[in-house]
Amino acid sequence: MATILRTWSYQYPWLYDTISALAAQTVGGSDRLHRLAWQDLHLPRSAIVLDLCCAHGVVTQALVEAFDQVIGLDASPLAIARAQQRVPQATYVEAFAEKMPFADATFDLVHTSMALHEMTPQQLRAILAEVWRVLKPGGWFALIDFHPPQVPLLWLGIALFFWLFETETAWQLLHIDLPQQLKENKFLLERKAYVLGRSLQVLQARKPLSPIAD
């Protein structure tokens, strides 16, 4: 069940940005949070990058500082319009993440930040399959999203945040083993890390250079 605060956070960019900035302080600030999933991959500037579910372009801004070819994808026309205004250096596509309008093997890096918890389990499975499809062999899928906290006190903060700003899909993600789902989709899981008392998970997976036998 979503509250009016969730609606406002999408309608008013200043509220969305304020919430994001406050949340980012817990992991060392917005710049660190926006780069946490991909900054150590050491890809060249020429890499072709997809910011999946780019929302208002907050992370897209960090990506265009590191790469020359960045595409932001989001299903919301309002989000796309705001991202274009914020980060005109990127290219934008309005589409659903579970049905991307890109050719096979297009991207060197697909990145998504705090977006998968918005998806149903069925959507999540479709998105992982699409990410696999649009990645080049050897390409990277880097993500950061919620994870069940290890510190009991953090459960209260997570519950309050979910109640104010999220829907039941966020709770569902806490019961999903994302690393295992990546492996089931034939990704090679190269890095699994946790921050903020394990309440956030950072995953880096790679599409193999050669097909994996079933």
C-alpha positions as CSV (number, residue, x, y, z in Angstrom):
1,M,0.0,0.0,0.0
2,A,1.5,3.3,-1.1
3,T,1.0,6.6,0.8
4,I,0.6,10.1,-0.4
5,L,4.3,10.7,0.3
6,R,5.2,8.2,-2.4
7,T,2.9,10.0,-4.9
8,W,4.4,13.4,-3.9
9,S,8.0,12.0,-4.2
10,Y,7.3,11.3,-7.9
11,Q,5.3,14.4,-8.6
12,Y,7.8,16.9,-7.0
13,P,11.4,16.6,-8.0
14,W,12.7,18.5,-5.0
15,L,11.1,16.0,-2.6
16,Y,12.4,13.1,-4.6
17,D,15.9,14.6,-4.6
18,T,15.8,15.4,-0.9
19,I,14.7,11.9,0.1
20,S,17.4,10.4,-2.1
21,A,20.1,12.7,-0.7
22,L,19.1,12.0,2.9
23,A,19.1,8.3,2.3
24,A,22.5,8.5,0.6
25,Q,24.1,10.1,3.7
26,T,24.0,6.7,5.4
27,V,26.5,5.2,2.9
28,G,28.8,8.2,2.6
29,G,26.8,10.6,0.4
30,S,25.0,10.8,-2.9
31,D,28.1,10.6,-5.1
32,R,29.3,7.4,-3.4
33,L,25.9,5.8,-3.5
34,H,25.4,6.6,-7.2
35,R,28.8,5.0,-8.1
36,L,28.8,2.2,-5.7
37,A,27.7,-0.6,-8.0
38,W,29.9,0.2,-11.0
39,Q,32.8,2.5,-10.2
40,D,35.3,-0.4,-9.7
41,L,34.6,-2.1,-13.0
42,H,37.2,0.0,-14.8
43,L,35.4,0.1,-18.1
44,P,36.7,2.4,-20.8
45,R,35.0,5.7,-21.6
46,S,33.9,4.2,-24.9
47,A,31.7,1.6,-23.2
48,I,28.1,1.7,-24.1
49,V,26.0,2.0,-20.9
50,L,22.4,1.6,-20.1
51,D,21.0,3.2,-17.0
52,L,18.0,0.9,-16.5
53,C,15.0,2.5,-14.8
54,C,16.8,5.9,-14.7
55,A,14.0,7.8,-13.0
56,H,14.9,11.5,-12.9
57,G,18.5,10.9,-14.0
58,V,20.2,11.2,-10.7
59,V,22.6,8.3,-11.4
60,T,22.7,9.1,-15.1
61,Q,24.5,12.2,-14.1
62,A,27.3,10.2,-12.6
63,L,27.4,7.8,-15.5
64,V,27.8,10.5,-18.2
65,E,30.8,11.8,-16.2
66,A,32.5,8.4,-16.7
67,F,31.2,7.2,-20.1
68,D,30.6,8.9,-23.4
69,Q,27.6,6.7,-24.5
70,V,24.9,6.5,-21.9
71,I,21.3,5.7,-22.5
72,G,18.6,6.1,-19.8
73,L,15.5,4.0,-19.9
74,D,12.3,4.5,-17.9
75,A,8.7,3.7,-18.4
76,S,7.5,7.1,-17.1
77,P,7.4,9.9,-19.6
78,L,7.5,12.4,-16.7
79,A,10.7,10.8,-15.4
80,I,12.2,10.8,-18.9
81,A,11.4,14.5,-19.3
82,R,13.0,15.4,-16.0
83,A,16.1,13.3,-16.7
84,Q,16.5,15.0,-20.1
85,Q,16.4,18.4,-18.4
86,R,18.9,17.3,-15.7
87,V,21.3,15.4,-17.9
88,P,21.0,16.4,-21.6
89,Q,24.3,14.6,-22.4
90,A,22.6,11.2,-22.2
91,T,20.1,9.6,-24.7
92,Y,16.7,8.5,-23.3
93,V,14.2,5.8,-24.2
94,E,10.7,5.5,-22.8
95,A,10.0,1.8,-22.5
96,F,9.4,-1.0,-19.9
97,A,12.4,-2.7,-18.5
98,E,10.9,-6.1,-19.2
99,K,10.6,-5.4,-22.9
100,M,13.5,-3.2,-24.0
101,P,13.6,-1.9,-27.6
102,F,17.3,-2.7,-28.1
103,A,19.1,-5.2,-30.3
104,D,20.8,-8.2,-28.7
105,A,24.3,-7.6,-27.4
106,T,24.1,-3.8,-27.4
107,F,25.6,-2.8,-24.0
108,D,28.9,-3.2,-22.2
109,L,27.2,-2.3,-18.9
110,V,23.7,-2.3,-17.7
111,H,23.2,-0.5,-14.4
112,T,20.2,-0.2,-12.1
113,S,20.0,1.6,-8.8
114,M,17.1,1.1,-6.3
115,A,14.7,0.1,-8.9
116,L,14.2,-3.7,-8.8
117,H,12.2,-3.5,-5.6
118,E,9.5,-1.7,-7.6
119,M,9.0,-4.9,-9.7
120,T,6.8,-7.9,-9.1
121,P,8.6,-11.2,-9.0
122,Q,7.3,-12.0,-12.5
123,Q,8.5,-8.6,-13.8
124,L,11.9,-9.2,-12.1
125,R,12.4,-12.5,-13.9
126,A,11.5,-10.9,-17.3
127,I,13.9,-8.0,-16.6
128,L,16.8,-10.3,-15.8
129,A,16.2,-12.2,-19.1
130,E,16.1,-8.9,-21.0
131,V,19.3,-7.6,-19.3
132,W,21.0,-10.9,-20.4
133,R,19.8,-10.4,-23.9
134,V,20.9,-6.8,-24.4
135,L,24.4,-7.3,-22.8
136,K,27.3,-8.0,-25.0
137,P,29.2,-11.2,-24.2
138,G,31.5,-10.3,-21.4
139,G,29.3,-7.3,-20.5
140,W,28.4,-6.3,-16.9
141,F,25.2,-6.1,-15.0
142,A,25.7,-3.9,-11.8
143,L,22.9,-3.2,-9.3
144,I,22.2,-1.9,-5.9
145,D,19.0,-2.5,-4.0
146,F,17.4,-3.5,-0.7
147,H,18.4,-6.5,1.3
148,P,17.2,-7.9,4.6
149,P,19.1,-6.0,7.3
150,Q,21.5,-7.9,9.6
151,V,21.2,-5.3,12.3
152,P,17.8,-5.7,14.1
153,L,17.4,-2.0,14.7
154,L,17.6,-1.3,11.0
155,W,14.4,-3.3,10.5
156,L,12.4,-0.5,12.1
157,G,13.9,2.1,9.7
158,I,13.3,-0.2,6.7
159,A,9.7,-0.9,7.7
160,L,9.0,2.8,8.2
161,F,10.5,3.7,4.9
162,F,8.6,1.0,3.1
163,W,5.4,2.1,4.7
164,L,5.8,5.7,3.7
165,F,7.3,5.4,0.2
166,E,7.1,1.8,-1.1
167,T,4.6,-0.9,-2.0
168,E,4.4,-4.6,-1.3
169,T,6.9,-5.3,-4.1
170,A,9.7,-3.9,-1.8
171,W,8.8,-6.4,0.9
172,Q,8.7,-9.2,-1.8
173,L,12.3,-8.4,-2.8
174,L,13.5,-9.0,0.7
175,H,12.4,-12.6,0.2
176,I,14.1,-13.0,-3.2
177,D,17.6,-14.4,-3.5
178,L,18.9,-12.0,-6.2
179,P,22.3,-13.6,-6.5
180,Q,20.7,-17.0,-7.1
181,Q,18.3,-15.6,-9.7
182,L,21.2,-14.1,-11.5
183,K,23.0,-17.5,-11.5
184,E,19.8,-19.2,-12.8
185,N,19.8,-16.7,-15.7
186,K,23.3,-17.8,-16.5
187,F,25.1,-14.8,-15.2
188,L,28.5,-15.2,-13.6
189,L,28.2,-13.5,-10.2
190,E,31.6,-11.8,-9.7
191,R,30.9,-9.6,-6.7
192,K,28.4,-9.6,-3.8
193,A,28.7,-6.9,-1.2
194,Y,26.6,-5.3,1.5
195,V,26.4,-1.9,3.1
196,L,24.4,-0.2,5.8
197,G,24.1,-3.3,8.1
198,R,23.4,-5.5,5.0
199,S,20.2,-3.5,4.3
200,L,21.6,-2.7,0.8
201,Q,23.1,-5.3,-1.6
202,V,25.6,-4.5,-4.3
203,L,25.8,-7.1,-7.1
204,Q,28.1,-7.3,-10.1
205,A,27.4,-10.1,-12.6
206,R,28.9,-10.8,-16.0
207,K,27.5,-12.3,-19.1
208,P,30.0,-15.1,-20.1
209,L,32.1,-14.6,-23.3
210,S,31.0,-18.1,-24.4
211,P,27.5,-19.7,-24.0
212,I,27.0,-21.8,-20.9
213,A,25.8,-25.3,-21.6
214,D,22.4,-26.2,-20.1
